[in-house]
Amino acid sequence: MKEIVTPPVYWHSSVDAVNEDIKKIKKGKVTKLLPSAGNRPIYAIEYGKSNLPKSKASLSSALGAFDYRCYADKTGEDYVPTVYLAGCIHGGEFEGTVALMNLISLLETGVDLAGNRNDDLLSLSEKLHLVFMPMCNPDGRARIPFDNFVGHSFYDLRYYNQGTWKNGELCGYPECKMIHPIKEVSGHLGGYFNDDGVNMMHDDYLVNPCNEVKNVLKICRDNAPDFSLLFHGGGNTFNTYFPVSYINADARRQMMEVANMATEAFAKEELIFKMIHKNFEKTGGEDMGLPPFMLTSAIFHVCGEPCVTYESNQGLCDSDDYRLTNDQIYRSHMIFMECLFKWTLENKSSEARKAKLKK
């Protein structure tokens, strides 16, 4: 049975709440990006100074010259690593947006939106160059009539996120991906999609990407982030992320290192983070053909660095197998970001690069 759960005071996930919070930013650099299909504003927020020299070539051209530095020279004496975090790729998966707005509050004021300190995360954040897009798909988010899925049913998640066909039947997953854009065949357009019916995770990246995708890829092209993360929600799944197709072995290794660090950190607080060891390129199945080339794959191919999809538990009422509260969902994101930032500083800073060269 559905339960009405009022989200906590720090749970800022709506289009209006996020836009109002962005207006208050003073320390971060706010950039207005291309608007959504529905002409809603989309923003990037940047903290810390990037010292990445201007690129001389695209990634493809640099690799063609066998020198990544032609695209992004990260060998400088004082190189500061960049982490890119993006929320609300799908409108009904906004738990990461909540985490980002609280991290922004932490960077702006020293406390999160509930007034709580997190000195460890703040200290790590201040040593990095951070680029955030709290709400990549405001169109989809605007179609979700509540601020959290905690206490809602799996049916609600399917209806509001993937929508329905013309006959009223749920589109479901993965059937909602069989037609793209989906707008003309949908009855209720779900939050997965922008107002044109485009799912950002499966856009026409090489020929005709939507504005929302152009924003993401341009940020990654211009900043060459050392690690990128797209926040998603996955019903009552344990916290996890998925391997990415069409990337190299070194990027996979880096993803696994962060996952292993997160698994240990989550366990200390009696939470679960578990990497899903599914390699699409080997276990896709006879009927699947090629593995999916998704937005995470596209990001890798514009910057050459790891990008993952983080799946959050959403606290649905249907199952108690692994059902988290708002506080546990929020804390899970904070733990993961702390692990990611710590790993990035240990492995991608100028000091870390010099230490590796000495070995």
N, C-alpha and C positions, 0 to 999 in steps of 0.2 A: 504494500500500500504506500502510495506517495506520502511523503512527510514534508511539511512546510518548514524549511530551515532558513532563518534570517541570517544572512552573511554577517561576519564581524565587521567592525568599524573600519578595519584596514583593507577590506575587500573591495578595491576600486577596479571594476571590470567593464563598466558600461562606456559607450562612446562618449557621452557627456562628461562622466567623471574623469576619464583619461584626458580629454581635451582641456578640462578645467585645471587639472594638475599640471599639464604641460605649460599652461599660461603662467604658472607660478615659478617656473624654473629660472634660476638666476645664475647658478654656477656652470651648468651645462650649456652646450651650444645646441640650439634648436634649429633644425632645417626643415622647411616645408617641402615635401616631395611632390611628385605627380599625384593628382587626385585619384580617388577610386573611380570605378565605372559609374557609380552613383553620384559622383562629384563631391564626395566627402573628403575632408583633408586627411593626409597621412604625414606623419612626422618621424624624423630621426633625431635622436638626442645623443650627444657625444661628450664624453668626459676624458680628461687627460689629453696630452699632446702627442699626435702622431709625428714621428720623425722619419717616416718612410719617404725616400726620395721620389720625385716624380718619375713615373714609369716611362721607359723608352720603347716598350713593345707590349703587345698583348701576351697573355700567357702562352698561347699557341706558338706565336712567333719566337718568344724567348726559349721555349723548349725546342723549337726547330733549330735554334742557334746553340742548343745544349748549354744554356746558361740562364737559370731562373732569375739571376740578378738583373737581367735586362727588363724583366717585368717588375720585380720587387727586390731591391737590394736590402737585405736584412742583416748585413754583416757589419753595420756601423758600430762604433765603440759604445754608443749610448742607446742602442736600439731598444725601444719599448714595445713589447708585444701587444697585439690588438685582439680583442675578443668581440665578436658580433653576436647579439642575442635578439631574436625576433619573436614576438607574441601574436596570437590570434591570426595565424595563417588560415585556420578555419574558424568561423565566427562563433561556433558553439564550444570552442576549446580555448578558454580564456584564462585558465589558471596561471599560465606563464605571464600573462599581462599583469595579473595581480602581483606576482613576484617582482616584475620589472618596475612597476610603479612604487613598490616599497623600497626597492634598491635605489631608485632615483631619490626618494625621500631621504634615505640614509645618506646618500652623497650630498644632498642639498642641506640637510639639517642635523645630521648626526644620529637621527632616530628614524625608525620606520613610521608608517602611517598610524600605528597604534601607540607611538611614543616610546617604543622599546629600542634599546641600543643593540648593536651587533658589531662590536669592535673588530672582531677577527675578519669578518667579511668586508667591512669598511677599509681596514688596513690593506687587504689584498687588492681591493678595487682601486685604491688610490695609487697603486704601483703600475697600473695597466692603462692602456688606451682602450676605452670601451665605447662601442657604438650600439645603441638600442633602437629598435623599432617596436614599441609596445603594442601597436595595433596595426598590423599589415592589411587586414581585411575588414575595415569598418562597415562595409555594406552588409556582410554576413552577420557581423556582431549586432547590427541594428535590428535584425530580424529575430533575435532571441529575446523574448519578453521578460527575462529574469536575469539576475546577476550571478547566480551560481547553480550548478547541477546537483549539489549535495542535497539528498533527500528526494530527488526526482527519479523517475523510472527510466528503464532502458528504452521503453517506447518513446518517452519524451526526447531522449537523446537522439534517437533515430529520426523522429518527426521534425524536430527543430534543426538538427544539424545536416542530415542528408535530404530531408524533405519527402515529397510524395510525387508519384506520377499523376497524370491527368485523371486517372480513374480513382484516385484517392489512396491507392496502395503505397506503402512505404517504399522508398527507393532502396534503402538498405545499403550495406557494404558487402562486397565490392560492386554490386550492380549499379550503384550511383555513378560509377566511373565509365559505364559502357557507352554513354553519349556525352560528348563534350564539344561545345558548351551545352548545358542541360536545360537552359531556360525555357525553350520552346516546347519541351515535352513534360515539364513539371507542372504539378497542380499547386503545391506549396513549395516554393523555392527555399531550400534549406540554407543554413548558415555556412556550410562548406564553401559556398559560391559567392562571388561578387554579384552585382546587380545584372551583369551580362550572362550569368550562369557559368562563369569560369572557376574551376578549381585550381588554385595557384600551384598545388603540388604536381599538376599534370598539364601545364599549359604548353602552348606551341612555342617553346623557348627559342628555337633557332630562326623562326620565320616571322611570327606575329605575337609576341608576348603582350599580355595586358599590362596596364600601368603599374599595378600592384607588383607584378613580377619584375618589371623593369626597375622599380625602386630597389628591390632586394639585390638584384644582380649588379646594379650600378654601385651600390654601397660596397659589395664584395669586390668588384673590379677595382674600385678606387682605393680601398683600404687594405686589400690583401690580408684579411684577418687570419691570424694564426689558428683560430678555432672559431667555427660558427655553429650556432645552435638554434633550431627552430622549435619553439614550444608548441606541443599539441596536447590533447586530452584523449584518453582511451578507455572511457567507461570505468569499470572497476578493476582494471589491470593493475599489477604492481608497477611501480615506477621503472621505466626502462627506456632504452632507445634501440633502434634497429640498424643493422649494417646497411651500407649504402652501395649500390651497384655502380660499376664503371669508374672505380677509383683504384689507386695503386696500393701495394702491400704496406707501404710506410704509413699512409693515412689510416689504414685499418689498424695497424699496430698502435698508433697514437690514440685512436678511439677506444681501443681495448684497455689501454693504460688508464685513461680517465674512468672508464666503466669499473675497472677493478678497484680504483681508489674510492669511487662512490659506493660500491657494494659494501666495503668495510665501514665507511663512515655512516651509512644508513643503519647497518646492523647495530652499531653502538647505541642508537636511539630507538631500537626495536622497530625500525621501518625496513622496507624492502626496496632495494634497487637490484635489478637482475637484467643482465644483457641477454637479449634474444639472439642466440647463435644460429641464425638462419642465413645461409649464403645463397642468395637468389641465383647466382651464376652457376651453382652446382646442384641445387635442390629445387629449382623452380617447377619441375614436373614436366612431363611430356606435352601437356596441353597448354602450358603457359608461354612457350616460345621464348622470346627475349625477356630478360629481367627488366623491370620498369626503370626508365630514366626519369627520375623525379627531380624536384627543385633542389634537393640536397646534392644530387649528382651534378646538376647544372652549376651550382655554386662551386663545387670542386673544380669544374672545368673552366671557371673564370679566374680562380685564385690559387688553385693547386694545393689547398690546405683542407684539413678535415672539416666536415659539416655533418651534423647528426640531427635526427628527429627525436626529441625528448617526449615520451608519452607519459602523461600524468594520470594518476588515479583521480576520479571525479566524484566519488562518494555517492554513487547511485544507491537507491533503496532496495533494489532487486536481489542483491546478494551480499552476504556477510563474509564471504570467503576472504576478500581483501577490500574492505570499505573504509576509507579514511574520512576524517572530519575536515572541516575548513582549516583548522589549525595545523593538522598533520599534513595536509596538502601544501599549505604555505611553507611549513618547516622543511618539507622534502625538497622544495625548490631552492630554499636557502642553502641547505646542505650541498645540493648538487653544484650550485654556483660557486660555493666556497671550494669544493674539490676541483672544479674546472679552472678557477683562477689560480689556485695553488699549483696545479700541474703546469699551467701555461707559464707561470713565472719560473718554475723549476726547469722547464725544458726549452723555452722559446726566448728568454731574455738574452741580452748580449753576454752576460756573465755565464749563463748556461751553455751558450754556443761555444764560447772560448774554452770552457771546462771540457767539453766533449772533444774539441780539437786537440787538447793536450793528452788525451787518453791514447 
